[in-house]
Amino acid sequence: MRRRQFITLVGGAAAGWSLAASAQQRAMPVVGFLSPSSPELAKNFVSAIQQGLRDAGFVEGRNVTIEYRWAHGDFSRLPELATDLVRRRVGVILTAPRAQDAAKAAAETIPIVFVIGADPVRVGLVASLNRPGGNRTGIALLTPEILAKRFGLLHDVVPYAAVIGVLLDSGSPTESFQLQEVQSAANSVGRTIRVVSAGSETEIDAAFVTFAREQVGAIMTAASAYFSSVRGGIVELAARHRLPVIYELREWTEAGGLMSYGPNLTDAYRQAGVYTGRVLKGEKPADLPVMLPTKFEFVINLKTAKTIGLTVPGDVLSIADEVIE
């Protein structure tokens, strides 16, 4: 064989390999992750999603690509970010709480796997928990439904608090429902509540001033994706005003909050990753039941308790899943 012929053959083979590799890259499925938060705050959740995908047989960069879209606390950006993922022709959109509506509006046929804090049936996201129907399924944390439990724990820690402040998210679709639950819980233990709604950092600052001025004995924050995105500031306000506060998720307590009671959000994202992998393999969201949390965590930060001059009763400490010292 002449040298020129050999070079031609090798060049042709290399071109064929390049085309094959390009085709393989194009065939790699793409998952879109839509979040109102930021990469810094959601780092653990991203790792959990990746773990769930691995559990389902998908490794990012090897046989699946993940396109991340972050609103950085600006919820008004979610619709445009969702539309961008649709233009990217992702195979599945995985959404964090408060991002599911934007994904629903933008993607009529693309499968959506959500993590949501509210009841997805109540807010019209799915037809039922067992048979979601349509192109959506996911993990429902149902945090509003455990407000009564959270209120009871706060009462146990601060039994002398005659008035308990409640901070609601004015932009949450479950605001009125959460208020009903809290009012019912307060009535059951004979306590008065002072409710303040806030939808911005300025309004949150003003809410804590109101709570302090009216001498509320303790505070409970409602389940809110927005509050979670600014949790550092809320925890600082609670410390500044020396007010005991119970939050919805352990991430708050790890950030310096006094205590939290709620589902394990990291595990919920792992489960969402598994569901996303199953959808990539061909299962339909309509046939995948909405999953509910199976584990709830009560976490207390004793360092914070000491900072605000609070003594946590021993019987309450004994039932905590974790005590941060």
N, C-alpha and C positions, 0 to 999 in steps of 0.2 A: 504494500500500500504506500502510495506517495505521501510525503509529509503534508502537502496542501490538503489532500483528501482527508487525512487524519485530523488535521486542525478543524476542517469543516464539520466532520462527524462529531468531534468533541464539542465544538461550539453549538451544534444543533442539539446535542444531548443536554448541555448546560442550560440552553434556552428552555428546553422541555421541562427540566427540573425546576427552573425558576417559575414557569407558568403553573406547574403543579403545586409548588409551594404557595404561590399567590392565591390559587384557587382554594387551597386548604385554609389559608388565613381568612379568605372571604367567607368560607363556610363556617368559621368559628362562631358559635352563638354569642349574642351580646345581651347582657342584662343592664337595664337602666335603674339606678338607685336615685330616688328623688327624696330630698330631705330639707326641711325648713331650717335645719341646724347648720353646723360647720364641721369640717374634718376634725378639728381639735376636740370639740365636745363629743363627737360621735365615734371617736377612735375605737373604743371597745365594741361598739355595735357593728362597725365595719368588720372587725375581726370575727365577730360572731356570725355575720352573714357569710363570710368566706369559709368559716368552719362548717356551716350548714351546707353550703354548696359542695364542699369536699366530702361531707357525709353522703351526698347524693351522687358523687362521682365526678364533680367538676372542680378544676383547679384554675384559679385566675391566672391568665397569662399562658396557660398550657392548652386548655380546651374550652375556655370561656373567657370573654372579655366583660369587664364591668365599667360602664360609663357613669360617673358620679356627677350629680347636679346638686349644688348646695345653695340655699337661699340666704344663709348667714343671718337668720333671724328676721329677714324681710319677707314676710309671708306673701306680699303682693307680687313677688317674683315667681312664685310657684307655677302659675299658668304658663308663662313663657318658657320656663325650664321644662315643664312637661311636654309642651309642644316641640321643643328642641329634641327631646328623646324620641318622640314619634317620628320626626324628620330623620332621625338617625336610624330608624327602622329596627329598634331593639326588639328582641324576641319576647321579653318579659319586662314589666316595670314593677320594681319593688319599692313600696312607699313607706316612709316613716309617718307617725301620727301627724295629722293636719295636712298632709300632702295628698291624701287619697282623693279628695274632691277634684283637685287640679288634674290628676292623672285620669280620673273618670271622665272629665269633660273633654280631655284631649284625645283619649284613646278609646275608640268605640269597639275595636276588635282585638287590640293587643292585650294579652293576658296581664292582669294586675294582681300582685300579691301584696297585701297591705299588713301593716302593724298599726292597730288603732286602739285608742284608749276608751272609746265609747262602744255602745252596742251597735254593731253594723246593720242590724235589722231596723232598729229604731231610727237611725239616721238615713235609711234608704239606700244603703250600699249593696246589700244582698237581700234575696227573697227570704231566706231562712238560714239558720246556722248549719243545719245538716245538708241542705241542698241549696247552695248559694245561687245557682243559676247565673246566666250571663258570663262575663269574662273576668269576674273578681272573686277572690277568696283570700284567706290569710289568717292572722292571729289577732284575736280580740282580747285586749287586756281587761276590759270591763272595769276599769278603775273607779268610775263614778259609783258603781254598785257596792263598793266596799268603803264608801265614805262613812257609813255608820260605825264600822269597826274602827276606823281611824279616829273618829270622834271619841269613841269610847276609850281608846288608849290614851288620848290626850287628857281626857277627864281623870283617868287613873293616875297620870303623872302630875297633873295640876288640879287636884280635887277642890281647891279653894277658889278657883277661877269662876266667879259668878257670871261674868260675861266673856264669851269666847268670840274672837274675831275670825271672820271667814273671808279669805281673799279669793275672789272669783275672776276668771278671765272673761272680759266682756266680749271678746271675739270668738269664744268657744261655742260650737253648735250645741253643746250639752250644758250650757250655763244654767238655764232654768231648771233642767232635770237635777243637776247637782245641788242647786239651792233647795229643792224639795226634799232631797235625801238628807241634807244637813239639818234642815228645820225639823224633820221627823226625828232624827237622832238627838237633837238638842231637847226636844220635848220629852223624849223617853228618859232623860236623866235630869230633867228640871232645870236646864240651863238656858240663859238668854244668849242669842248670837247677835253680833254686829257685823253686817255684811257690807263689803266694799268691793266694787268691780273695777278692774283696771285693765287697760289694753296697751299701755306704753310704760316705759321706764319712769317717766315723769309721774304718771298716775300711780305707779307702784310706790314711788317715794312718798307721794301725798297720802296713800293708803296707810302706810306705817306711821306717818305723823298723826293721822286720825286715830289709829289704834292706840298710840301712846297717849294722846291727849284725852281720850275717853277711858283710859285706864283698863283696857281689856286685859284679862289675866293670862290668856294664851291665844294662839292663832293656828288655824288650819288653812293650808293652801289647797285649792281645788286642783284636780287633774288638768294639766294644761301643757301642750307642747310648747306654747310660747313661754310660759313661766320656766320650763326646763331650759329653754335656750338662753335665759338670762338668770339662771339660778345662782350664779356667783354673787350677783348684786343683791338678790333677795336675801341670801344667807348673811351677807354683810349688814343689811338693814336690820335683820333680826338681832344680830349681835350688838349692833350700835344702840338699839333701843332696849336691849336686855329682855327680849320677849321669847318665851318658849314657843316653838313652832313645830308642828308635825307636817311632813311632806309625803308625797305619794310614792317615791322610789328611792332605793338605797343610794343612787348616785348623788342625791341631795345630801345625805348624811355623810358620805365620803368627802363631799365638798365643804363640810363644816357645819351642816345643819344639825339640829338637836336630835331628831329622830324621824323615822320614816316607816311606813307600812304599805306594802303593795307587792305586785308581782315582780318576778325577776325579768327585767326588760332585756338584759343581755341574752338570756335563754330564749326569749320570744323572737329576737332577731335571728338566733341560730335556727329556730324552727321555721322562720320565714325563708331562710336560705335553703333549707331542705325542701320546702314546698316549691320554691323557685326552680330548683334542680329537677323536681318531678315534672313540673310543667315543661321545662326544656326537653324532657324525655318524651313528651307527647300527651301527658295527662291533662285533662281539661279542668280549669278552675271551677266550673259549674258542678263537677263531680267530687271536688275535694272539700270536705266539711270545714267550716271555720273552726279553728282550734282555740281552746280556752286555756288560760294559765292553770297549772296544777300546783304551783308552789308560790306561797306568799311569804315575804320576809319582813320581820320586825327588827329594825336596826337602831341602836341608840349610840350616840356619840357622847361619852362621859366627859371628854375634854371640853366640849362645848357647854355641857351642863355646869361644869365648874366655873367656866368663864362668865356665865350669866347668873351665877349664884343659886343654882337649882339643885336640890337633892332628889334624885330619882328613887322612888320607893323600891325596896328590895324585892317585893313580890313582882314588880314590873320587870326589873332586871332579870329575874329568873325565867321569864317567858320569852325574852329577846332571843332572836336567832343569832345575833352578833352584837357585841358591845365593843365599840371603838374607844380605846383608852389613850 
